[in-house]
Amino acid sequence: MQVGPTASDVADEATNLLRIPMSQQVVRGVALHRQLRDPTIQPSRTRVIQRDDPDMPVVGEELTSMGEMIVCRDGGSLRTFNGRQAHENGWWPSFKRRRLQHWQGSAQRYAMMAAECDFNVNWAQTEARRFHFIIGSTWYEYTCDLEIDMVDAPTEIVEIKRDDRALEDPDYRLKLAGVDEICRRIGMRFRIVMADEIFTGRQHRDNVELFASRRFAAVGRDHLHRLETHAIVRGRMSTYGEMAVVLDPRCPARGKALLQALTVRRRVEIDLTKFLTDRTPVTIH
């Protein structure tokens, strides 16, 4: 059986970690769910939780009153990777987050890159938040793959899996169900994302890889002036080819690189799920 953190654990990590009691984050007035899981259902990305079986574990205030969340004081990754692992891992500098993102597994890396290029995302941080909570007499610990700060939606806690087989363990599903319920109570959203759900297709992945590679392109004041002037004179709606010429009249190819960087910066919005042509719509923000 897992046990809660000891006083020495807290003292050892106090300089690096920030411990947040879940009770301080609870959204008041939210009805408490009682059932967390149903072991009879098939594991599924959309049906981890089944709440209408009276034989399932009953949870109340203790789920959040006794639990805590742990984050790094500097907002970084709780777990870091240097490449010395048996599986794919490493780090990746994020423009939006202004720091390194540590990742393990290609699915987590792709999800991180997709968030970097998503107009609806302010920033995303890998290995960002740890949940420590009790169900019955068992303590569970869970570290999210990705925390996403959305522009006009609740913060998302994301668990990334290769496929449904990763959800076959009932106790693991119970842990994820506990995290989902905690997120619901504190005003966050918990999602399980499979590797084949990150992109709509190969074209989407290619576009994200291209745009993410341009995230640190040097965008000068003159480029922003051209962008804003065009929006004032011609309106916010334009096209991929037109904006490339606007940003760099002498070299449209360089203009497209700047446009890709501005997409990461959330100054322009482009649908990256489709094949890009000079006629692809662009919205200036």
C-alpha positions as CSV (number, residue, x, y, z in Angstrom):
1,M,0.0,0.0,0.0
2,Q,1.3,3.5,-0.9
3,V,1.5,6.0,1.9
4,G,1.4,9.7,2.1
5,P,4.4,12.0,2.0
6,T,6.5,12.2,5.2
7,A,7.8,15.3,6.8
8,S,11.4,14.5,5.6
9,D,10.1,14.2,2.0
10,V,8.5,17.7,2.3
11,A,11.7,19.1,3.8
12,D,14.0,17.6,1.1
13,E,11.8,18.9,-1.8
14,A,10.7,22.3,-0.2
15,T,13.4,24.3,-2.1
16,N,12.3,23.0,-5.5
17,L,8.6,22.0,-5.3
18,L,5.5,23.9,-4.4
19,R,2.8,21.8,-2.7
20,I,-0.8,23.0,-3.3
21,P,-3.6,21.6,-1.1
22,M,-6.4,20.5,-3.4
23,S,-8.9,21.8,-0.9
24,Q,-7.7,25.4,-1.7
25,Q,-8.5,24.9,-5.4
26,V,-12.0,23.3,-5.1
27,V,-14.7,25.0,-7.1
28,R,-17.5,25.4,-4.5
29,G,-21.0,24.2,-5.4
30,V,-19.9,21.4,-7.6
31,A,-21.8,18.2,-6.8
32,L,-19.5,15.3,-5.7
33,H,-19.4,12.1,-7.8
34,R,-19.7,8.9,-5.8
35,Q,-18.6,6.2,-8.2
36,L,-15.2,6.3,-9.9
37,R,-15.0,3.2,-12.1
38,D,-16.7,0.1,-13.4
39,P,-14.3,-2.9,-13.9
40,T,-16.8,-4.6,-16.2
41,I,-16.5,-2.1,-19.1
42,Q,-13.9,-2.4,-21.8
43,P,-11.0,0.1,-21.4
44,S,-11.6,3.1,-23.6
45,R,-10.3,6.6,-24.1
46,T,-13.9,7.9,-23.6
47,R,-15.2,5.4,-21.0
48,V,-12.6,5.3,-18.2
49,I,-15.3,6.2,-15.7
50,Q,-18.7,4.8,-15.1
51,R,-20.7,6.4,-12.3
52,D,-23.9,4.5,-12.0
53,D,-22.8,1.2,-10.4
54,P,-23.6,1.1,-6.7
55,D,-20.8,-1.4,-6.0
56,M,-18.0,1.0,-7.1
57,P,-15.8,2.9,-4.6
58,V,-17.5,5.8,-2.9
59,V,-15.5,9.0,-2.5
60,G,-16.4,12.2,-0.8
61,E,-14.6,15.3,0.5
62,E,-11.5,13.3,1.4
63,L,-10.5,13.0,-2.3
64,T,-9.6,16.6,-2.3
65,S,-9.4,17.5,1.4
66,M,-6.6,15.1,2.0
67,G,-4.9,15.4,-1.5
68,E,-2.4,17.8,-2.8
69,M,-0.9,18.9,-6.1
70,I,2.8,19.4,-6.6
71,V,4.4,21.7,-9.2
72,C,7.9,23.1,-9.7
73,R,8.4,26.6,-8.2
74,D,9.8,27.7,-11.5
75,G,7.0,26.2,-13.6
76,G,9.2,23.5,-15.2
77,S,9.0,19.8,-15.6
78,L,8.9,17.6,-12.4
79,R,10.6,14.8,-14.3
80,T,13.5,15.6,-16.6
81,F,15.2,13.3,-19.2
82,N,18.7,13.5,-20.6
83,G,18.5,10.7,-23.2
84,R,19.9,8.0,-21.0
85,Q,16.7,5.8,-21.1
86,A,15.7,2.6,-22.9
87,H,13.0,4.5,-24.7
88,E,12.8,7.7,-26.8
89,N,13.2,10.8,-24.6
90,G,14.8,14.2,-24.6
91,W,14.1,17.9,-24.3
92,W,12.7,20.5,-26.6
93,P,12.8,24.3,-26.2
94,S,9.3,25.9,-26.3
95,F,8.7,29.4,-27.5
96,K,5.4,29.7,-25.8
97,R,6.6,28.5,-22.5
98,R,10.0,30.1,-22.8
99,R,11.7,27.0,-21.3
100,L,12.8,23.4,-22.1
101,Q,10.1,20.8,-22.4
102,H,11.2,17.3,-21.2
103,W,9.5,14.4,-23.0
104,Q,9.5,10.6,-23.2
105,G,8.0,8.8,-26.1
106,S,7.2,10.2,-29.5
107,A,3.5,10.6,-28.7
108,Q,4.2,13.0,-25.9
109,R,6.7,14.9,-28.1
110,Y,4.1,15.2,-30.9
111,A,1.4,16.4,-28.5
112,M,3.7,19.0,-27.1
113,M,4.5,20.3,-30.6
114,A,0.8,20.3,-31.6
115,A,0.1,22.5,-28.6
116,E,2.9,24.8,-29.5
117,C,1.2,25.5,-32.9
118,D,-2.4,25.5,-31.6
119,F,-3.9,29.0,-31.7
120,N,-6.2,28.0,-28.8
121,V,-3.3,27.3,-26.5
122,N,-1.5,29.9,-24.4
123,W,1.2,27.5,-23.4
124,A,1.8,23.8,-22.6
125,Q,4.2,22.3,-20.1
126,T,5.2,18.6,-20.0
127,E,5.5,16.7,-16.7
128,A,4.1,19.8,-15.0
129,R,1.8,18.7,-12.2
130,R,1.7,15.8,-9.8
131,F,-1.5,14.6,-8.0
132,H,-1.3,12.8,-4.6
133,F,-4.6,11.6,-3.3
134,I,-6.4,8.8,-1.5
135,I,-9.2,6.4,-2.5
136,G,-10.3,4.2,0.3
137,S,-7.1,3.3,2.1
138,T,-4.8,3.5,-0.9
139,W,-2.7,6.6,-1.8
140,Y,-2.2,7.2,-5.5
141,E,0.4,9.4,-7.2
142,Y,0.0,10.6,-10.8
143,T,2.2,13.0,-12.9
144,C,0.5,14.4,-16.0
145,D,2.1,14.1,-19.4
146,L,1.0,17.6,-20.4
147,E,-0.6,20.6,-18.7
148,I,-2.2,23.0,-21.3
149,D,-3.2,26.5,-20.5
150,M,-6.1,27.2,-22.9
151,V,-7.1,30.6,-24.2
152,D,-10.8,30.5,-23.6
153,A,-11.3,27.1,-21.8
154,P,-10.3,25.4,-18.6
155,T,-6.8,24.3,-18.1
156,E,-6.3,20.8,-19.4
157,I,-4.5,17.9,-17.8
158,V,-3.5,15.4,-20.5
159,E,-2.5,11.8,-20.3
160,I,-1.0,10.5,-23.6
161,K,-1.2,6.8,-24.5
162,R,-0.1,4.8,-27.5
163,D,-3.4,2.9,-27.7
164,D,-6.2,1.5,-25.6
165,R,-4.2,-1.4,-24.3
166,A,-2.5,1.0,-21.9
167,L,-5.8,1.2,-20.0
168,E,-6.3,-2.5,-19.4
169,D,-5.2,-2.4,-15.7
170,P,-8.3,-1.8,-13.6
171,D,-6.3,-0.2,-10.8
172,Y,-4.6,2.2,-13.2
173,R,-8.0,3.1,-14.6
174,L,-9.1,3.8,-11.0
175,K,-6.2,6.1,-10.5
176,L,-7.0,8.0,-13.8
177,A,-10.6,8.2,-12.7
178,G,-9.6,9.8,-9.5
179,V,-7.5,12.4,-11.3
180,D,-10.5,13.0,-13.6
181,E,-12.8,13.6,-10.6
182,I,-10.2,15.9,-8.9
183,C,-9.9,17.9,-12.1
184,R,-13.7,18.3,-12.3
185,R,-13.8,19.5,-8.7
186,I,-11.0,22.1,-9.1
187,G,-12.2,23.5,-12.4
188,M,-9.7,21.7,-14.7
189,R,-10.4,19.3,-17.5
190,F,-8.8,15.8,-17.7
191,R,-8.3,14.2,-21.1
192,I,-6.8,10.9,-22.3
193,V,-5.3,11.3,-25.8
194,M,-4.2,8.3,-27.9
195,A,-1.3,8.7,-30.3
196,D,-3.5,8.5,-33.3
197,E,-5.7,11.3,-32.0
198,I,-3.0,14.0,-31.8
199,F,-3.1,14.7,-35.5
200,T,-6.0,14.4,-38.0
201,G,-3.6,12.9,-40.5
202,R,-0.1,13.0,-42.0
203,Q,-0.6,16.4,-43.5
204,H,-1.5,17.9,-40.1
205,R,1.6,16.3,-38.6
206,D,3.9,17.6,-41.4
207,N,2.4,21.2,-41.0
208,V,3.0,21.1,-37.2
209,E,6.6,19.9,-37.6
210,L,7.2,22.7,-40.1
211,F,5.6,25.5,-38.2
212,A,7.2,24.4,-34.9
213,S,10.6,24.4,-36.5
214,R,10.1,28.1,-37.3
215,R,9.1,29.1,-33.8
216,F,12.3,31.0,-33.0
217,A,12.5,32.8,-36.4
218,A,13.4,36.5,-35.9
219,V,10.3,38.6,-36.3
220,G,11.2,42.2,-36.3
221,R,9.2,45.4,-35.6
222,D,9.0,46.1,-39.3
223,H,7.4,42.8,-39.8
224,L,4.8,43.4,-37.1
225,H,4.2,46.9,-38.5
226,R,3.5,45.4,-42.0
227,L,1.2,42.8,-40.4
228,E,-0.8,45.4,-38.4
229,T,-1.0,47.9,-41.3
230,H,-2.3,45.2,-43.6
231,A,-5.0,44.3,-41.0
232,I,-6.1,48.0,-40.7
233,V,-6.1,48.7,-44.5
234,R,-7.3,45.4,-45.9
235,G,-9.0,43.7,-43.0
236,R,-8.1,40.8,-40.8
237,M,-8.8,38.1,-43.4
238,S,-6.1,37.3,-45.9
239,T,-4.3,34.3,-47.5
240,Y,-1.1,32.4,-46.9
241,G,0.5,33.6,-50.2
242,E,-0.6,37.3,-49.8
243,M,0.7,37.5,-46.2
244,A,4.0,36.0,-47.2
245,V,4.5,38.8,-49.7
246,V,3.3,41.4,-47.2
247,L,5.9,40.3,-44.6
248,D,8.8,40.1,-47.1
249,P,8.1,41.5,-50.5
250,R,11.5,40.6,-51.8
251,C,11.5,36.9,-50.7
252,P,8.0,35.4,-50.1
253,A,9.7,32.1,-49.0
254,R,11.2,34.0,-46.1
255,G,7.8,35.7,-45.6
256,K,6.2,32.3,-45.1
257,A,8.8,31.4,-42.5
258,L,7.9,34.6,-40.7
259,L,4.2,33.7,-41.0
260,Q,4.8,30.3,-39.5
261,A,6.6,31.9,-36.5
262,L,3.7,34.4,-36.1
263,T,1.3,31.4,-36.0
264,V,3.2,30.1,-32.9
265,R,3.1,33.6,-31.4
266,R,-0.7,33.6,-31.9
267,R,-0.6,36.7,-34.1
268,V,-2.1,34.9,-37.0
269,E,-4.4,31.8,-37.2
270,I,-4.1,29.1,-39.9
271,D,-5.8,25.8,-40.2
272,L,-2.9,23.3,-40.1
273,T,-5.0,20.2,-40.6
274,K,-5.2,20.8,-44.4
275,F,-2.7,21.0,-47.2
276,L,-1.4,24.6,-47.4
277,T,-1.4,26.6,-50.6
278,D,-1.1,30.3,-51.3
279,R,-5.0,30.4,-51.2
280,T,-5.2,29.0,-47.6
281,P,-7.1,31.5,-45.4
282,V,-5.2,33.4,-42.8
283,T,-6.8,35.4,-39.9
284,I,-4.8,38.2,-38.4
285,H,-5.1,38.8,-34.6
